[in-house]
Amino acid sequence: MFKKFTYKYWQDGNWLVGQLNEIDGVFSQGQTLEELEVNLAEAFTLMLSEDKELIKDLKIRELELEI
């Protein structure tokens, strides 16, 4: 089963740091966006192997906010 996730990222020195929006605690870094995405996927897989119930009932909704 596949689910789509989104992430936010920012520059920190020479690194791109990213965090999955839908799962708290999944962070990683990479020197390119491609490397960051691979590392985020690995971090997610490691977290999931620790707690398989983590995404069992995952629901995603959008919230529109004025900025």
C-alpha positions in Angstrom: 0.0 0.0 0.0 1.3 3.5 -0.9 0.3 6.8 0.7 1.4 10.2 -0.5 3.1 12.4 2.1 4.2 16.0 1.9 7.2 17.6 3.5 8.6 21.0 4.2 12.3 21.8 4.0 14.7 24.6 4.6 18.4 25.4 4.1 20.6 25.1 7.1 24.2 25.9 6.2 25.2 23.4 3.4 22.3 21.1 4.2 18.6 20.9 3.3 16.6 19.8 6.3 13.1 18.4 5.9 10.2 17.2 8.0 7.2 15.1 7.0 4.1 17.2 7.5 1.7 14.3 8.2 4.0 12.4 10.7 5.4 14.1 13.7 9.1 13.3 14.4 10.2 12.3 10.9 13.1 14.6 10.1 16.2 14.2 7.9 18.7 16.1 5.9 20.5 15.9 2.5 22.7 18.0 0.3 20.2 17.8 -2.6 16.4 17.5 -2.7 16.9 14.0 -4.1 19.1 13.0 -1.2 16.7 14.6 1.3 13.8 12.6 -0.1 15.7 9.3 0.1 16.7 10.1 3.7 13.2 11.2 4.7 11.9 7.9 3.2 14.5 6.0 5.2 13.6 7.9 8.4 10.0 7.1 7.9 10.7 3.4 7.3 12.8 3.3 10.5 10.0 4.9 12.5 7.4 2.7 11.0 9.4 -0.4 11.9 9.3 0.7 15.5 5.5 1.5 15.5 3.4 -0.1 12.8 0.3 1.4 14.2 1.6 4.8 13.4 -0.1 5.2 10.1 -2.9 2.7 10.5 -5.6 5.3 10.9 -3.8 8.3 9.4 -6.1 10.9 8.0 -5.1 14.0 6.1 -7.0 17.2 5.7 -6.0 20.6 4.4 -6.4 23.8 6.5 -6.4 27.1 4.7 -4.9 30.0 6.8 -4.5 33.6 5.9 -0.9 34.8 5.9 
